[in-house]
Amino acid sequence: MKTIKAEVLLAELNRLRKDLDEDPSDLEWATLHHAFCFVSYKMGEFQKYLDEQAEKGAFDSLET
């Protein structure tokens, strides 16, 4: 079973968000921005979800 920390995925989500020009009228930027904000406020719940997914093998083929 391969585990992953919530901070790793949150950092990647933030990188994707920062790759875009900050434009609240752009659906892609708004989606990434608000997903990033929500997940960052719910880190404990997100980590629990990731742990459950890891038990199912969701990250076994993930390159980290």
N, C-alpha and C positions, 0 to 999 in steps of 0.2 A: 504494500500500500504506500503510495507516494503522497505525502502531505504537502500542503502549500499554506503559506501565511497570508492573511488578508492584506497585510501591508504590501506584499508583492503585487497582487492584482490591483490594489488601489493605486500604486505607483504607476503601473502600466496604463490604467484608465486616465490618470492625470497626464501622462505623457501624450496620450492620444488627444486629450482635450487641449493641451498646450500647442500641439502641432497645427491646430486650426486658429485662424484669426478670431479673436473674441468678437462675436457677432450675435447678439441676442435674437436677431431675426432669422438666423440660420438654424434650421431644425437639427442638423447634425451637431453643431456646437451646443445648442440648448440641451439636447439629449445627453451628451457626454457630461456637460457641466452639472446638470441636475442629478444625474446618476452618481457622479463623483461626490457631490455634496451629501446626498442621501446615504450612500454607503459609508462615507467617512463619519457620519453621525451614528451609524448602526454597526460599528466595527465588531462588537461582541457577537451580535446576531449573525453577521456575515461570516465570521470565523466559524461559528457553530455550523452554518450551512456548508462551508467549505470542508469541514471535518466530516460531515455526513456524506458529502459527495466523494471525498477521498476513500471512505470505507467502501463505496460502490465502484472504485477504480477509475473515477472520472479523470484523474490527473496522471495516471500511470504512463501514458505516452507523451506527456507534456515535457518539453525541453526547458529546463530552467538553468 
